[in-house]
């Protein structure tokens, strides 16, 4: 960019960009400008976000994820999922027999004794019914059919 004080051109700093010799401006949110003189900002990478003026991507913290490039902020981990590590691209669904109330969950909790969750990505567990506890043969058939994990 042109510097009127020195009557010379200079490179924009890392985190800034200029187009066509215009004044330097902060790199746009969702993109980063890693070096001096960046004229073609890069999209922020998977598992990270780039606020305005970023010279490098910021890694998403536990409880958040970024499943597309060019994000200006990480997304909160939804209920029924766990986001327990930094830089997560996709939230991990809780397996059957567990749940996460969420949002911002970092781990899934196991269902208590006498309760179950039949599906992945559950947000709660359900109590076993008297019919199922009175007829273990039917309950075990359902367990095999649906892949339900119980803890008694």
Order of alpha helices (4+ residues) and beta strands (2+ residues): beta-beta-beta-beta-beta-beta-beta-beta-beta-beta-beta-beta-beta-beta-beta-beta-alpha-alpha-beta
